[in-house]
Amino acid sequence: MTSWPRRGCVFVFLLLAGCGARGPGVPVNGTVTFNGEPLVQGSVSFLDETGVTAAMGIVEKGRYDMQMSQSFAGVKPGHYDVIVLSWIERPGSERADGSISKGVSRIPMKYTAAQTSGFSVDVGPNGETVDFQLEGQP
């Protein structure tokens, strides 16, 4: 039988290790603009060949830095499809009147799906700077 302190140490180690990422990635960062202006806030997600999010970057004032997890910055080299999200109201959020929002996007919905975003990226062994220019009406 394993003691509680030992199990607690294993749990803390797993949390600190990131629990799923294996090794550091290469740096990927850049800018996101919408109709020529820096995107105020949002996220950029890199999807692997199975459509699963492999890394994500939070957009703040038009800039982002990708992370594989809270513990590992960067991205593993490879090919990724890219989606961008930026919500005024997140789907499922409660409005002041008590109703539930279906979501109000700051950007055109085409950027929220890999099949329609038009964005993909090949990350090399030394990392990348990748800028995304979004256009259109939300």
C-alpha positions in Angstrom: 0.0 0.0 0.0 1.4 3.4 -1.0 1.5 6.1 1.7 -0.5 9.3 1.3 2.6 11.6 1.3 4.1 9.5 -1.5 0.9 9.7 -3.6 0.8 13.4 -2.9 4.3 13.9 -4.2 3.5 11.9 -7.3 0.4 14.0 -7.9 2.3 17.3 -7.5 5.0 16.0 -9.8 2.5 15.2 -12.5 0.9 18.6 -12.2 4.3 20.3 -12.5 5.2 18.1 -15.5 2.2 19.1 -17.5 0.6 15.6 -17.5 0.5 15.2 -21.3 3.2 17.2 -23.1 6.4 15.4 -23.8 9.4 17.7 -23.9 9.7 21.4 -24.9 8.5 22.7 -28.2 10.0 25.4 -30.5 8.9 29.0 -30.2 5.9 30.1 -32.3 4.5 33.6 -32.0 3.2 36.4 -34.1 0.4 38.8 -34.7 -3.3 38.6 -35.4 -5.1 41.4 -37.2 -8.8 41.8 -38.1 -9.5 44.2 -41.0 -6.1 45.7 -40.5 -6.3 46.3 -36.8 -4.8 44.2 -34.0 -7.3 41.7 -32.7 -8.2 42.9 -29.2 -8.4 39.4 -27.7 -9.0 35.8 -28.6 -7.1 32.6 -29.2 -5.1 30.8 -31.9 -5.2 27.0 -31.9 -3.0 24.7 -33.9 -4.7 21.4 -34.7 -2.9 18.2 -35.4 -3.7 15.7 -38.3 -6.5 14.2 -36.2 -8.1 17.6 -35.5 -7.1 17.8 -31.9 -5.7 21.0 -30.4 -1.9 20.5 -30.1 -1.1 24.0 -29.0 -2.9 27.2 -28.2 -1.9 30.9 -27.9 -3.9 33.6 -26.2 -4.3 36.7 -28.3 -3.9 40.0 -26.4 -3.7 43.3 -28.3 -2.9 41.5 -31.5 0.0 39.3 -30.2 0.2 35.6 -29.3 2.7 33.0 -28.1 1.9 29.3 -28.6 2.0 26.8 -25.7 1.5 23.0 -25.7 0.4 23.2 -22.1 0.7 25.3 -19.0 4.1 23.8 -18.4 5.5 23.7 -22.0 5.8 26.7 -24.2 6.1 26.4 -28.0 5.0 23.8 -30.5 6.4 20.5 -31.7 7.7 20.8 -35.3 5.1 19.7 -37.8 2.2 20.6 -40.0 -0.9 22.1 -38.3 -4.3 23.5 -39.4 -5.1 26.8 -37.6 -8.3 28.2 -36.1 -8.9 31.6 -34.5 -11.6 32.4 -31.9 -12.6 35.8 -30.6 -15.9 36.0 -28.6 -17.8 39.0 -27.6 -20.2 36.6 -25.9 -19.0 33.0 -25.4 -21.5 30.2 -26.4 -23.3 29.1 -23.3 -22.6 32.2 -21.3 -25.4 33.7 -19.3 -26.6 37.2 -20.3 -27.7 39.9 -17.8 -31.3 39.0 -18.5 -30.7 35.4 -17.6 -30.9 34.0 -21.1 -28.1 31.8 -22.5 -26.0 33.2 -25.4 -25.6 31.2 -28.6 -22.4 33.1 -28.9 -21.4 36.4 -30.6 -18.2 36.3 -32.5 -15.9 39.3 -33.0 -14.7 37.8 -36.2 -16.2 35.9 -39.2 -17.2 32.3 -38.2 -15.2 30.9 -41.1 -12.0 31.3 -39.0 -13.4 29.1 -36.2 -13.2 25.8 -38.2 -10.1 24.1 -39.7 -12.1 23.3 -42.9 -12.9 27.0 -43.6 -10.2 29.1 -41.9 -7.8 29.0 -44.8 -4.9 28.9 -42.4 -2.3 26.2 -41.9 1.3 26.3 -40.8 4.5 24.2 -41.1 6.5 24.6 -37.9 10.2 24.0 -38.5 12.9 22.8 -36.0 13.8 26.4 -35.0 10.3 27.7 -34.6 8.3 30.3 -36.5 6.9 33.7 -36.5 3.4 33.5 -38.1 1.1 36.4 -38.7 -2.6 35.9 -39.4 -4.7 38.6 -41.2 -8.4 38.1 -40.8 -10.9 40.0 -43.0 -14.6 40.4 -43.3 -17.8 41.0 -41.3 -18.5 39.2 -38.0 
